[in-house]
Amino acid sequence: MSRPRVLWHYVAARRRRFADRADLERRQADRLRRVLAAAPRRYPFYAGLLGVAPPVAPRALTELPILGKAEVIEHFAALNTRGVTLAECLAAGRSAEAGRDFGTRLRGLSVGLSSGTSGRQTAFLTSGAERDRWAGEVLARALPDGLRAGARVTLVLRAGGPLYESVDGGRVSFRFVDLAAEPDRIVADIRRSEPTILVAPPSVLVLVAAAGGVRPQRVFSVAEVLEPQDERAIEAGLGVRVDQVYQAAEGLLGMSCAVGRLHLAEDLVVIEREAVATDRFTPVVTDLFRVSQAVLRRRVDDVLVAGPGECSCGSPTAVVERILGRADDVLWLARDAGSGAGFGLPEGADSGAGPIAPFFPDFVRAAVLAAAEIDDFRVVQTGADRIRLATRPAAGYEAARAGLLAAFTRAGFASVRIEPGEFEPHDPLRKLRRVRREVDVDSGNVRPVAEIEPGRSR
């Protein structure tokens, strides 16, 4: 790691300003031209993509295909500069996680693994220079008073490693708390670290807030969807606003600003929007600086709610109102005849899916949690007209079921059947998903979402 280089990126990020949205887009376009020009010689996947020899660089981003997770997995070795295979990454990364030793490197690149919440795990590769840039960018955004004021940063994560340890040293101290530890141990370790900045999944932050004894100056929710009821509990228990870091295998995609609004990191990435419904979209990401692994038009299977207007912080980067979760957290249900298009689509619009339409997870949460006695729940779609519901406590099931049925009926899904399920305790090493879909409703086949082919995300 190069601390001078981290500091350089930190200073550059703190000084970076855009006069307006047009200025931001001009600088994006300038950087993007260089990225596209270099793509054919850096990555074998793009070398022959345009069918011309010798390889010709694409003139526009739209000349490149959008890559979903399945395509990235299939062409993994051809999408990085060292020819590292996904099998090599998975073997090395899983061995490291089993031993809780996160210094894994292959051919000079550090290896990190995705969480595998969709059932198919992939990997991300970073060079030392890329880790230094990441560290500087994150520090510039996360430290409210700058480096001189110092910070004690505690990260509660599934895996540590050089990507996170690069922020350690000088006035900023770093502490990694292992998410695989027992809950009491996690809370005790956080208390001992006395963090001024606490970074953890919301499921852990809820636990810490309930236990008490921790008073950070800033809190960041990571890895899982920050749901409104969890946000309220965390803020009440920790006495501070909950901000967010939006990061994926594709890189740093967004972070909360000084006034608490989540901004997309459009100074680092270009984000195209695939519309899911009115004001809701799936991001397609192109990284403007990453070299070791190609991130060019990569689809991130999340659903985001676009934020309204400009932010008072002064940044022209786009604001996201909420991250709803993965695309597989959206329920696609059989519509009743003449019922319209369901929640999230304009009145009278057609989802393009024939007899099915979306029902978004925020509507599910609102309906279930309207039953006052519910502490937690799980909703799983198992068929085009079947839902499995489990609640904690179990005594709240009937009230939650009634609320969910009423919401389905109002949205035109009166034929949906809700069946009781067993409440699944949360595995701390996997992202908490209270709402998820396990069915390919296009074909009616109930099977793991990981097996659904690209383009069949419903």
N, C-alpha and C positions, 0 to 999 in steps of 0.2 A: 504494500500500500504506500502511496505517496501523499504524506500530509500536506506538503506544499501545493500539490496539485488539487487536493480536496479544498484547501483554502482558496486557491485561485478560482475554482468553480463556484464556491460559496460567494466570494466577492462579486464575481460576474453576475450571478443570479440576483444578488441584492441590488445591483445597480441597473439591471435590465428594466427598461421602460418602453412602453409603446404609446405613441401619440394617440392612436385610436385603433379601431378594428382594422381599418384599411392598412395601417402601418404593420400590424401583426401579420396580416395575410401576405403582404409584400415580402416580409422577411421569411415567412414560411415557404413561399414560392421559390425564393432564392436558394434556400437550403435544400428544398426538394429537388431542384434541378441537378444538384450535385449528387444527391442520393440515387436518383434514377440513372445518371450517367455512369455511376460506379457499379450498379447492381449486376450487369452481365459478367463483369470480370471478377467480381467477388464471390458470386454464388452460382454454382453449376445449374441450379434450377432455372435461373433466368437467362443463362447463356444462349440457349437455343429457342427461347420462348417465342420469339417473333418469326422464327423459321428462316432467318437470314444468316449467312456465313460470310465473313466473320460476324460475331454477335453485334447487333446494333442496339444501342440504349433506347428504351422507350422515351417518347417525347412527352407523354402525359401519364399521370398516375392511372388514369382509366384504361390505359393499354395493358395494365397488369391484371391478372385474375384476382378475385377475392378468395382468400384461403380460409377455410374453416378448420376446425381442430383435426378432422379426419385427414385433410390434405397435408397439414403440417406434420402429422404423425407419419404419413406415408413418405413424405419427401424430406424428412428431418435432416439427414446427412447432407443433402444437396442445398439446404437452406442455412448452412453455417460455413464459416471460412476454413475450418479445420477438418471437415469430413467426419466429424464425430457422429456416431449413430445413436439413435434413441435407445437401443438395447444397452449400449455401453453406459449411457447416462443413467438409465433406470437401475442397472445393476450396481453402479457405484453409489448413486444417491440413496438407494434403499439400504445398502450396507452401512452407509454413513448414518442414516437415521436410526437404524437398529442399534448402532453403537453410540448414538447421540454425539457423534463427532462430525462436525460440519465443515471440514476443510477440504472437501472433495474437489480435485482438479483433474481434468483430462486434456492433454495436449496444450497445457498452459491456460485453459479456461476453467473458471469455477462453475460447478454444476449445482443447480437448484431444481427441485421437483415441484410441480404443481400439486394442488391439494387432491386432485382426482375426484372432485365432488360429482362430476358427470359420469364417473365410472371408468374413464380412460385417462390415465396419468401421462403427462408429458413433462418436458424439462425445459429449463431456460439456461443459457450459457452467457457468461459475462467475462470480459477481460479486466485486468487491473485498472486500466484507464477508464473503462465504463463504470466500474464500481466507484472510482474516485469522483466521477461526474455525478453519479447518483447521490453519493454522500453529500457533496457540496450543494446540490439542488435541494435535497430534503432539509438540510440544516438551514438553508436560507429561508425556507418556507415555514419551518417548525419553530424556530427560536424567536419568540416575540420581541425580545430585547437584544438580539444579536449574540455573537460569540463572546464578546467581552463580558457580558453578564454571566455567562456560563450556564450549564444545565446538567442535571443528573437525569439521564434518560434510561427508563426501564422498558424493555421490550418483552412482551409475553407472546411467544411465537412457537409454532410447530417445529421450526428448525432455525438455528442460528447460522453462523457462518461469516465469511469475509465480507459479504455484501452489507451486513449490518454492523460488523465489528469495525468497519472502516470509519465510523463516526467516533470511535473511542480515542481519547487522548486530549491533553491540554486542559482547557477550561471545561470541556464537555466530557463527562464520564459516562460510560455505557455499562448496562447490566442486562444480561439475557436471562430470562426466567423461562424454564422449560415447560411448555404447555402439556407435556406428557406426565408431569408430576401430579401428585394428589392435590385436590383443591385446597386443603388446609396448608399444604406446603407452598403452593403458589401464593396464597394470601400472605403467609409469613415472609416469604422471600421478597415480595413487593414492599411490605412494611419495612423490612430491614434496609432496603435500598433507598428509602425516603425520596422517591422520585419527584423532580419538579415537572417532568414530562413523562406521562404514562401512556404507552402504546400497547393495545391488546384487543382481541376480539370482543365484541359486545357481550357475549355470554360470560366472559371472564370479568369484564368491567361491572356487570350486574352483581356478580359474586363479591367482588371487592367492595363495591358500594354498600352492599348489605352488611358486610363484616365490619366496616368502619376502620378508622385508624390510619387512613391515607388521605393526604390533602395536596394533590399535585396542583401546579399552576396551569397546566394545560393537559388535556386528555384527547387522545386520538383513537378512534374506532377503526379497526382494520379487519380484513379477511372475511368477515361475515356481513350480511345485511344489517344495518342499524335500524331496527324497527322502532316505531314511535313509543311503544310502552317501555321498551328497554332504555331508550334515550331519556325518558322522564325519570326512571328509577336511578339511572347512573348520575344524572345531574343533581337529583335530590340527595343521593348518598355521598357524592364526592364534592358537591358544592361548586362545580365549574361546568361550563358549556362543553358538550361533546363535539369535537371536530372529527373529520374523517380523512383517511388516506385511501385513495382508490388506486390499487396496484394489482397487477396481474402478471402472468408469465410474459405478457407483451411489454411490460415496463411500468413506470410511474405514469398513471393516466390522469390523476387529479388529486387535489388536496384542498382542504378548507382554507379560506383566506382569513385575514385578521378580524373580519366581522362575522365569520362563521359560515359563509356560503361556500359550497363545494364548487370549485372551478376545475374545468378540464385543463390539463397541462399542455395547452396548445403552443407554448413556446418550445416544447420538446417533441410533440407529436402532431400529426395531422389526423383529425378524426372525421371520417365520413359517417353519415347517419343513414342506417337502413330503417325506414319507418316500420313500426310495429302497429301503431295506432296513433290517434291524434295526440300530439305532444310526447309520444313515447317512441324510443328508438333503440336499436342495437348498434353499438359503435364498431366501426371498421378502422383499424389503427395502422398508421404508418409512422415509424420512428424516424426522426430526422437526424439522429446522432449515433445510434447503435450500429456497430459494424460486425462484431463476432457472429451474430445470428440475425438473419433477415427478418425484419418485422415490417413487411410491405403489404398493405391491404389485408391485414389479419382481422378476421371477424372475432370479436369478443362476445361470447354468448351471454351477455347481460342485457337487462332491459332498464333503460334510464328514462327518467322524466325530465324533460327540458325545463330549465328555469326561466322565469319571465324577466325581460328587461336587463338593464345594466346593473352592475353591483356598485355600491357606495365606496368600496375599497379602491376603485379607480382602474382595476384591471379590465381590459377588453376581452379577455378569454371567456369562453362560454361558461355559463353557470348551469349546474345540474341541480334540480330541485330535490330529487331523490334517486337512489339506486334501489330498484324494486327487487333485484335478485337475478338469477340466471333465467335464460329463456325457458328452461325446463321447469321453472317455478310458475310459469303462466299455465293455467288450466285451459284446455281447449275442449269445449263441451258441445254436446248435441243441442241444437236450437229447436225450440218449438216452432211449428209452422206459423209464419206471419209475425214472428216475435221481434224482427229487427236484427241488429248485429251484436247485441250484448254490450257489456261494459267496455269502455275504452275506445270504441269506434264511433265515428260521427253518426248522428241520427240518420237512418235510412241507408247507411253505407253497407256494402257487402264485404265481408272479410276475405272473399276470394277462396273460401274453403268449403263451399257447398253448405252442408247441413251443420257445420261447426263454427264456433266463434270463441273469442278469448274472454276469460274471466281472470283479471289480474290479482296477484297475491295481496295487494293492499286492500282490495275489497273483501277478500277472504278473512284477513286479519280483523278488519273492522267488524265484520259480521259475527265472528266467533267471540271476540273479546267484548262484544256488547253484553254478553252474559257475565255479570259482575263477579261471579265466583270463580272464573277461570284464571288460573295462574299461568298455564302454558298449554300448548296444543300441538298436534301434528295433523296435517291434511295431505292425503296422498290420492292422486287420481289414478285409478286402476282400469278405467274403461271410458268410452265416449260418454257414458251416462252414469258412471259409478265413481263414488268418492268414499274413501275410508277416513274416518275422523276418530281421533283419540284426544282426550283431554286430561289435564291434571288440575284439580282432583277429578276422579272419574264421576263423582256425583254431579259435576257440571255438564256432563255430556248432553243430556236432553235439552237443556236450555241453549247450549251452543249449537246443537243440531237444528233446533227450531229457527235460530237466527240465521244460520247458513242457508237453510231451505228457503226462508223468506227472501233472502238476498238473491238466490238463484232464480226464484219465481219472478221477482221484479225485473230481472235481467233477461227473462225469456227462456229460462232453463228449467221449467217446472217438472220435467220428466226425470231429472237427475235423482238418483238414489244415493242416500248417505247410509253407510254401514259402520258399525262400531269397530274400532281397531285397538291394538295394544299400544300404549304410550311407550315410545322408544326413548330411553335415556340418551342424552347427548354424549357422543364420543368426542372428547376435547381435541383430538388430533384431526378431526374432520369438521368442515364448516357446518354450523348449525343451519338447517333448512327446515323451517316449520311447514312450508308449503312446497310440494314438489309433484312432478308428473312422471309416471312410470309407464306410459302407454303411448304407442304410435297410433293416434286416432285416425290418421289417414287410411290405414289398412285395417284398423280394428284389432291388431295383434298386440296383446299385452306382453311387453318385453322390456328389458333394461333400456333406458334412454341412451346409454352408450352405444347401443347397436343400431340406432336410427341413422340412416344414411344422411350425408350432407344435403341440405335443401329440404329435409323432411323433419324440420325442427318442431313442427306442431305435434 
